[in-house]
């Protein structure tokens, strides 16, 4: 099954290995996805008239090959009696 926005995934490689989260954004041409609270990076933001500057933490893209879809169907196992 394809990884889509809103689905739960598990990280297979990198600094956040074995963590789980929800896909919040996908970049199809680059085969990358953003996962909530995964691969957090610090970004230095300059002060403008509208926004206050400083160092903010935000999610960065992670390659789709490093993500594994967590199937919701596995949790709902039902026994069929013959």
SULUR-V253497 format. One record per residue. N is the residue number from 1. RES is the residue in one small letter. BURIAL is 1 if it has 24 or more other C-alpha atoms within 12 Angstrom, else 0. Layout:
BEGIN
n->{N	N}
res->{RES	RES}
burial->{BURIAL	BURIAL}
END
This chain:
BEGIN
n->{1	2	3	4	5	6	7	8	9	10	11	12	13	14	15	16	17	18	19	20	21	22	23	24	25	26	27	28	29	30	31	32	33	34	35	36	37	38	39	40	41	42	43	44	45	46	47	48	49	50	51	52	53	54	55	56	57	58	59	60	61	62	63	64	65	66	67	68	69	70	71	72	73	74	75	76	77	78	79	80	81	82}
res->{x	x	x	x	x	x	x	x	x	x	x	x	x	x	x	x	x	x	x	x	x	x	x	x	x	x	x	x	x	x	x	x	x	x	x	x	x	x	x	x	x	x	x	x	x	x	x	x	x	x	x	x	x	x	x	x	x	x	x	x	x	x	x	x	x	x	x	x	x	x	x	x	x	x	x	x	x	x	x	x	x	x}
burial->{0	0	1	1	0	0	1	1	1	1	1	0	0	0	0	0	0	0	0	1	1	1	1	1	0	1	0	0	0	0	0	0	1	1	1	1	0	1	1	0	0	0	0	0	0	0	0	0	0	0	0	0	0	0	0	0	0	0	0	1	1	1	1	1	0	1	1	1	1	1	0	0	0	0	0	0	0	0	0	0	0	0}
END
